[in-house]
Amino acid sequence: MENIAVVVLLLFGVTFLAVLSEKIRFPFPIALVLIGLAISLIPNLPPIILDPNIVFLVFLPPLLYASAWYTSWHEFKANLRPISLAAFGLVFFTTGLVGVAAHFLIPGLGWAEAFLLGAIVSPPDAVAATAVTKGLGLHPRMIAILEGESLLNDASGLIAYKYAIAAVMTGTFSMWQASGQFALVVVGGVVIGLAVGYVMFVIHEKFICDATVETTLTVLTPYASYLLAESIHVSGVLAVVATGLYLSFRSADFFSHNSRIQTYSVWEMLIFVLNGLVFILIGLQLPRVLDGLGGVPFWELIWYGLAVSLVVVVVRFIWVVPAALLPRMLSKKIRERELFDRRNMVVFGWSGMRGVVSMAAALAVPLTFGDNTPFPNRNLIIFLTFCVVIFTLVVLGLTLPWLIRRLKLPTYSPLAEEYETRMQVVNGSIAHIEDNFALVNDSILARIKDKYEIKYNRLQKTDLPLTPANADTHSTPTDIFNQFITLQIELLDVERDIVKQLRKQGKSSDEVVRKIERELDLEETRLRMDLVER
C-alpha cells in the first residue's frame, strides 16, 4: 500500500512538471529522464521490485501500438528502404558494436550480457526526436523516416533482446539457428498482427456503436495481439506493430466522431501515464541498483556509462553515411526520384535519442535464472541503459535544435498542405451539394450553402476587412484573422459563465449543462485549430 501511495504522489509530481515543461517549452521526454534521476536522489523512498515479465507486458504493447497508430502508412511505405536499413541493419550493427565495446571496456561483463546491453540501447525513440524538433520545420520525409525507424527498430531490437536473454540463460548461441528462427518469428508476428487487426476491424465496423466500448476495445487490442503472438512463440512486438498500422490505416472506416474524440483523448492520457511510470520506476530502483554495484567505484561506473553512450552515438554516424550514399550510387532511379541533402545525414545521426522502450526493456531483464541464481550483471545493465538514455536525451536532445538552425536547412511548413487539403474538402462538398441537393427545400439548401461558403471564406482569410477603420495599420490579414478567432473563443467563455450561473441558480439541469458545455468545448477545439501559427 505504501508503495502504491508513493507512485501516485510521484505521478502527481510528473504531471505538474509536464505543465511546467509546456510553459517553458522544454521537451517533456528530456524532463522525464531528469525526473527519474531526481527521484533516485530522494532519500528513504521505498524500493519497488516488479516481476520483469509484468513490466514487459504492461508497458510495451500500448507504447508500441500508439507509435504504430500515429505512423502514416503512405509515408512508411514510401520510405521503406531507408526505414528498413535503419530499423534492421542499424539495430543489429549497434547491438554488435556496442556489445563488443562493452565486453572489452567493462571487466566482468560477459559476451552474452554485453550483446544484451547492445540490444537494449539499440532502438532510438522517435517520440523524443519529434518532440525536440517540433516547430523547427524539418521536412516530412525526415520525420517519417525517424518515426518509421523507431517503429520497426523497437521490434528488431526487442527480438535481438530476447535472443540475448536466451543466450545468457542457456549459455549457448547459434547464429544459423537464430537466423532461421528470426525469419519465422518476424513473419509469424506480422501474420498474427494482421489477422488480429482484421478481426478487430470487423468487430468495430459490424458490432460496436458505443464510443466507450470502442475506446475500451482499442486499449485491449494491443494486449490481445501481443499475448496471442507470444503464446505461439512468434514476435508479439511485431504483431502489435502490424495490428496498429492496419487499424490506423482503416480507422476512418469504422470510427464514429464520438469514438474518435474519446479514443484519442484516452490514449494521450494512457501514454502520458505509462511514460511517467517507467521513469518513476527506474528512479525508485536506481538506489537499489547502485547498492548492487557497491564493489565498483562510482566514478568508474560513470566512465563506463559515458563510454557506452559515446559508442552508441558514434556507431549511428558510422552507419548513416554508407546507408545514405550507397543506394544512390548504385541506383539511378533513387537519384532521380529522391531529393538529397547531406545536411540531413547529420540531423539523422544526431537524432538517435534513446527513451522509454530501452528503459522498459532494461527493467524487464530477469532477476534470476530458473534455479534462483541471480542474473549476471543485471544491475550494471540497468545502470548503463539509464546512462545512455540520459546522455542521448540531454546532450543530443538539447543540442539538436541548435544544430538544425546552424545547418540552415530549408524549413518546411505544413500550412500549405493543410490549406490545399481543406480546400479540396470544401470544394468537393460544395460540388456534392450542387449535384445532389437540387430537390431539397430552398431555405434548408441556403443554410447548408451558407455553412460551406463560410468555410471557404475562412480558408481564403478574406471574410474580414483587411483595413478596418480602427485597426493597426501594421496588422496583416493573418493578424486580423487570429484576432477574429480569439474574440470568438472569448465569447465562448462568456457563454460558459452564463451556463454556470444558470446551473448554480437551479434553472438548468446538470444533464443540459453538460451537453451545452460539450458543444462549447468542441467549438473551442475547432476554433483553436483554425488559429494560424506565426
Stockholm file with secondary structure:
# STOCKHOLM 1.0

chainA/1-534         MENIAVVVLLLFGVTFLAVLSEKIRFPFPIALVLIGLAISLIPNLPPIILDPNIVFLVFLPPLLYASAWYTSWHEFKANLRPISLAAFGLVFFTTGLVGVAAHFLIPGLGWAEAFLLGAIVSPPDAVAATAVTKGLGLHPRMIAILEGESLLNDASGLIAYKYAIAAVMTGTFSMWQASGQFALVVVGGVVIGLAVGYVMFVIHEKFICDATVETTLTVLTPYASYLLAESIHVSGVLAVVATGLYLSFRSADFFSHNSRIQTYSVWEMLIFVLNGLVFILIGLQLPRVLDGLGGVPFWELIWYGLAVSLVVVVVRFIWVVPAALLPRMLSKKIRERELFDRRNMVVFGWSGMRGVVSMAAALAVPLTFGDNTPFPNRNLIIFLTFCVVIFTLVVLGLTLPWLIRRLKLPTYSPLAEEYETRMQVVNGSIAHIEDNFALVNDSILARIKDKYEIKYNRLQKTDLPLTPANADTHSTPTDIFNQFITLQIELLDVERDIVKQLRKQGKSSDEVVRKIERELDLEETRLRMDLVER
#=GR chainA/1-534 SS CHHHHHHHHHHHHHHHHHHHHHHTTCCHHHHHHHHHHHHHTSTTCCCCCCCHHHHHHHHHHHHHHHHHHTSCHHHHHHTHHHHHIIIIIIHHHHHHHHHHHHHHHSTTCCHHHHHHHHHHHSSCCHHHHHHHHTTSCCCHHHHHHHHHHHHHHHHHHHHHHHHHHHHHHHSCCCHHHHHHHHHHHHHHHHHHHHHHHHHHHHHHHHHCCCHHHHHHHHHHHHHHHHHHHHHTTSCHHHHHHHHHHHHHHHGGGTCCHHHHHHHHHHHHHHHHHHHHHHHHHHHHHHHHHHHHTTTSCHHHHHHHHHHHHHHHHHHHHHHHHHHHHHHHHHCHHHHHHSCCCHHHHHHHHHTCCCCHHHHHHHHTSCSBCTTSCBCTTHHHHHHHHHHHHHHIIIIIHHHHHHHHHHHTCCCCCTHHHHHHHHHHHHHHHHHHHHHHCTTSCHHHHHHHHHHHHHHHHHHHTCSSCSSCTTSCTTCCHHHHHHHHHHHHHHHHHHHHHHHHHHHHTTSSCHHHHHHHHHHHHHHHHHHHHHSCCC
#=GC SS_cons         CHHHHHHHHHHHHHHHHHHHHHHTTCCHHHHHHHHHHHHHTSTTCCCCCCCHHHHHHHHHHHHHHHHHHTSCHHHHHHTHHHHHIIIIIIHHHHHHHHHHHHHHHSTTCCHHHHHHHHHHHSSCCHHHHHHHHTTSCCCHHHHHHHHHHHHHHHHHHHHHHHHHHHHHHHSCCCHHHHHHHHHHHHHHHHHHHHHHHHHHHHHHHHHCCCHHHHHHHHHHHHHHHHHHHHHTTSCHHHHHHHHHHHHHHHGGGTCCHHHHHHHHHHHHHHHHHHHHHHHHHHHHHHHHHHHHTTTSCHHHHHHHHHHHHHHHHHHHHHHHHHHHHHHHHHCHHHHHHSCCCHHHHHHHHHTCCCCHHHHHHHHTSCSBCTTSCBCTTHHHHHHHHHHHHHHIIIIIHHHHHHHHHHHTCCCCCTHHHHHHHHHHHHHHHHHHHHHHCTTSCHHHHHHHHHHHHHHHHHHHTCSSCSSCTTSCTTCCHHHHHHHHHHHHHHHHHHHHHHHHHHHHTTSSCHHHHHHHHHHHHHHHHHHHHHSCCC
//
